[in-house]
Amino acid sequence: MRSQFFTLSLLLVVLLSGQANSAEPSAADAGDSAEPTPPRFLIQRGLVYVERDKHSLRADVYVPHTDGPRPAVLVVHGGAWMTGRRTQLAGVARRLAEAGYTAVAISYRLAPRYPFPAQIDDCRAAVRWMRQNADRLKIDPQLVGGFGYSAGGHLVALLGTADEPAGPNALRAETDADSASANEPSTRIQAYVAGAAPCDFRILPLNVTALSYWLGGTRREKPTIYEQASPVHFVSADDPPAFFYHGTKDAIVPLVSSTAMVVALRQVGVTAELYQVADAGHIHAVFNQQAIRAGIEFLDRHLRDNDDQKE
């Protein structure tokens, strides 16, 4: 029964993941008297950030009309690692750009065709690309953050906790091309916001098959993979500051996922905050403007404040 419920929950995410972009307010929402204001950023759509299996993975980049360099934020969509698109969190990317960040919303490879760790490898490649193209994208390569929801929240949390492939606390890369070298930019991020993020797959029942399409089998069959996919497994004192937000009535990813992650981070001295969205389920929490605002303010404290001190 627990397995069936989890499978149905994942399907619900799949069916609804494409709706996140539709929640953006339009000019009509502000009333007939509202006058359009000039955008404070430029959108560069469909930029290729890496080639995988003869296919191009692309990003939409929101570049503020401000003098650079500025902090940047990788924006990672949800969809149970098997669906979704980079426009899903377009509203978040716009808000980040309006706040002065270069926001990079990416597409990544999806399961079941591409199982774990393809998704985190692609996120790492995106961060590396952001730093390689820092000048033209107005990015300060020392100040890169992450923002994701659901599966995207999981991926930015994994970016924040797992070391690069050569590190002692490493999540091993999928391909040799992803292995860090002295000549490649770092894939580490300096702060992140994770909404409704599943953070510990080690606690799932041994024979549950709901995630086999992504993790290659049950936890009994693939214990190391379930461990490697769990951000909480990699928590260490050198992790970046983290902000989690979560609906208190989330029946898909329980609130305890974020609660336990925050506790684990704080226990090793890492700055971690949790914003609870009262009476919200998994889908409704992603639209919560107060939570998103609080997350961006958290990034301001850990990315923009540091950036201002450098000027």
C-alpha positions in Angstrom: 0.0 0.0 0.0 2.8 2.4 0.8 4.5 1.6 -2.5 1.2 2.3 -4.4 0.7 5.5 -2.6 4.2 6.7 -3.4 3.8 5.8 -7.1 0.5 7.7 -7.3 2.1 10.6 -5.6 4.9 10.7 -8.2 2.3 10.5 -11.0 0.6 13.5 -9.4 3.8 15.4 -9.6 4.2 14.5 -13.3 0.7 15.6 -14.2 0.9 18.9 -12.4 4.6 19.8 -12.8 3.9 21.7 -16.1 1.4 23.9 -14.4 3.9 25.9 -12.3 4.6 28.3 -15.1 0.9 29.1 -15.4 0.8 30.6 -12.0 2.8 33.7 -13.0 0.8 36.9 -12.6 0.0 38.7 -15.8 -0.5 42.5 -16.4 -4.3 41.8 -16.4 -4.0 40.5 -12.8 -3.0 44.0 -11.7 -6.1 45.6 -13.0 -7.0 47.4 -16.3 -5.2 50.6 -15.2 -1.9 48.9 -14.8 0.8 50.3 -17.2 3.5 48.0 -18.5 7.0 48.7 -17.1 10.1 48.1 -19.1 11.9 44.8 -18.1 14.8 45.1 -15.9 16.5 42.1 -17.5 17.2 40.4 -20.8 16.2 36.8 -21.5 18.5 34.7 -23.7 16.6 31.6 -24.5 17.9 28.2 -25.5 21.6 28.6 -24.9 23.5 25.3 -25.1 25.4 24.5 -21.9 26.5 20.9 -22.6 26.2 18.2 -25.3 25.0 14.8 -24.1 24.7 11.8 -26.4 24.6 14.0 -29.5 21.8 16.1 -27.9 22.1 19.7 -26.8 21.0 20.6 -23.2 19.8 24.2 -23.1 19.3 27.0 -20.6 17.3 30.2 -20.5 19.4 32.9 -19.0 17.9 36.0 -17.4 20.5 38.7 -17.3 19.8 41.9 -15.3 20.3 45.3 -16.9 22.9 46.2 -14.3 26.6 46.5 -14.3 28.3 43.2 -13.7 29.6 41.0 -12.4 26.7 39.9 -10.2 25.8 36.7 -8.2 24.1 34.0 -10.3 21.5 31.4 -9.4 21.0 28.0 -11.2 17.2 27.4 -11.4 16.3 23.7 -11.5 12.8 22.5 -12.3 10.9 19.6 -10.7 8.9 16.7 -12.1 10.0 13.5 -10.3 13.2 13.4 -12.3 11.2 12.2 -15.3 9.3 15.2 -16.7 9.2 19.0 -16.5 10.9 21.8 -18.4 13.1 24.7 -17.8 10.2 27.2 -18.1 8.5 25.6 -15.1 10.1 28.1 -12.6 10.2 31.0 -15.1 8.5 33.2 -12.5 11.2 32.5 -10.0 13.9 33.2 -12.6 12.3 36.6 -13.4 12.1 37.5 -9.7 15.8 36.6 -9.3 16.7 38.7 -12.3 14.7 41.6 -11.0 16.6 41.3 -7.7 19.9 41.6 -9.6 20.9 38.0 -10.1 21.8 36.3 -13.4 19.3 33.4 -13.3 20.1 30.3 -15.4 17.1 27.9 -15.8 18.1 24.6 -17.3 16.8 21.5 -19.0 18.4 18.3 -17.9 18.2 14.6 -18.9 15.2 12.7 -17.6 14.5 9.2 -16.3 13.9 6.5 -17.2 16.0 6.9 -20.3 18.7 8.5 -18.2 18.8 7.2 -14.6 20.6 8.8 -11.7 23.2 10.3 -11.6 22.6 11.9 -15.1 20.5 14.7 -13.6 23.1 15.8 -11.0 25.9 15.5 -13.6 23.9 17.9 -15.8 23.5 20.4 -13.0 27.2 20.2 -12.3 27.9 20.8 -16.0 25.5 23.9 -15.9 27.4 25.4 -12.9 30.7 24.8 -14.7 29.3 26.5 -17.9 28.1 29.4 -15.9 31.6 30.0 -14.6 33.2 29.5 -18.0 30.9 32.1 -19.4 30.9 34.5 -16.5 32.0 37.6 -18.4 29.3 37.5 -21.0 26.6 36.5 -18.6 27.6 39.1 -16.0 28.3 36.4 -13.4 30.6 36.7 -10.4 32.1 33.1 -10.5 32.8 33.2 -6.8 29.1 33.7 -6.0 26.8 31.0 -7.6 23.7 29.8 -5.9 20.9 27.3 -6.6 17.1 27.4 -6.5 14.9 24.3 -7.1 11.6 22.8 -6.2 10.7 19.1 -5.6 13.1 17.1 -7.8 14.8 20.4 -8.5 15.1 21.1 -4.8 16.7 17.7 -4.4 19.2 18.4 -7.1 20.3 21.8 -5.7 20.6 20.2 -2.2 22.8 17.5 -3.7 24.9 20.2 -5.4 25.3 21.9 -2.1 26.3 18.8 -0.1 28.1 16.4 -2.3 31.8 17.2 -3.0 33.1 17.4 -6.5 34.2 14.0 -8.0 37.8 14.3 -6.6 36.7 15.2 -3.1 36.7 13.0 0.0 32.9 13.4 0.4 32.2 12.9 -3.3 29.3 11.8 -5.4 31.1 10.1 -8.3 30.5 11.5 -11.7 28.7 9.5 -14.4 31.3 10.1 -17.1 35.0 10.9 -17.3 34.1 14.2 -18.9 32.5 15.3 -15.7 35.6 14.6 -13.6 37.0 17.7 -12.0 40.5 18.8 -13.1 42.7 21.6 -12.1 41.8 23.4 -15.4 38.0 23.2 -15.0 35.8 25.6 -12.9 34.4 24.3 -9.7 30.8 23.0 -9.5 30.4 24.0 -5.9 27.6 26.5 -5.1 27.7 29.1 -2.3 24.1 29.0 -1.1 20.8 27.4 -2.2 17.1 27.4 -1.8 15.3 24.0 -2.0 11.5 23.7 -1.9 9.8 20.5 -0.9 13.0 18.5 -1.5 13.3 14.8 -0.9 16.6 14.5 0.9 16.9 10.9 2.2 16.1 7.8 0.2 18.0 5.6 2.7 14.8 5.4 4.8 12.5 4.0 2.1 11.3 0.4 2.6 13.8 -2.1 1.0 11.4 -3.5 -1.6 9.6 -0.4 -2.7 9.8 -0.2 -6.5 8.4 3.4 -7.0 11.8 4.9 -7.7 13.2 2.0 -9.8 12.7 4.0 -13.0 15.2 6.5 -11.7 17.5 4.7 -9.3 17.7 1.4 -11.2 16.0 -0.9 -8.7 14.8 -1.2 -5.1 16.8 -0.1 -2.1 17.5 -3.8 -1.4 19.0 -4.2 -4.9 20.8 -0.8 -5.1 21.6 0.4 -1.6 24.7 2.4 -2.7 22.7 4.3 -5.3 20.0 5.2 -2.8 22.7 6.5 -0.5 24.4 8.4 -3.2 21.2 10.1 -4.2 20.5 11.3 -0.7 21.7 14.9 0.1 21.6 14.2 3.8 24.2 11.4 3.3 26.8 14.0 2.2 26.2 16.7 4.9 29.5 18.1 6.2 30.7 21.3 7.9 32.0 22.9 4.7 28.5 22.9 3.1 27.0 26.2 1.9 24.1 28.0 3.7 20.8 26.4 2.8 17.2 27.5 2.9 14.3 25.0 2.7 10.6 25.7 2.3 7.9 23.1 2.5 4.1 22.9 2.8 2.9 21.6 6.1 0.3 19.4 4.4 2.6 18.0 1.7 1.4 14.4 1.1 4.0 13.7 -1.7 7.2 14.8 0.0 6.6 14.9 3.8 7.7 18.0 5.8 10.0 15.8 7.8 12.3 15.6 4.8 13.2 19.3 5.0 13.1 19.3 8.8 15.6 16.4 9.1 17.9 18.0 6.5 17.9 21.3 8.4 18.7 19.5 11.7 21.5 17.6 10.0 23.1 20.7 8.6 22.8 22.7 11.8 24.4 19.8 13.8 27.6 20.3 11.8 27.5 24.1 12.1 26.0 24.9 8.7 23.6 27.8 8.4 20.2 26.3 7.5 16.7 27.7 7.7 13.2 26.2 7.2 10.2 28.2 6.1 6.9 26.3 6.6 4.0 27.1 4.3 1.0 26.7 6.4 -1.8 24.4 5.2 -0.1 24.0 1.8 0.3 20.8 -0.1 3.1 19.9 -2.5 1.7 21.7 -5.6 0.4 24.8 -3.8 3.6 25.5 -1.9 5.6 26.1 -5.1 3.4 29.1 -5.8 3.8 30.6 -2.4 5.1 34.1 -2.9 6.1 34.7 0.7 8.2 31.6 0.7 9.9 32.6 -2.6 10.5 36.1 -1.2 12.0 34.7 1.9 14.3 32.4 -0.1 15.5 35.3 -2.3 16.2 37.3 0.9 18.2 34.4 2.2 20.3 34.4 -1.0 20.7 38.2 -0.6 22.2 37.7 2.8 24.7 35.0 1.7 25.4 36.1 -1.9 24.5 39.7 -2.5 25.8 41.0 0.8 29.1 39.4 0.2 29.1 40.8 -3.3 28.4 44.3 -2.0 31.4 44.0 0.4 33.7 43.4 -2.5 32.8 46.6 -4.3 
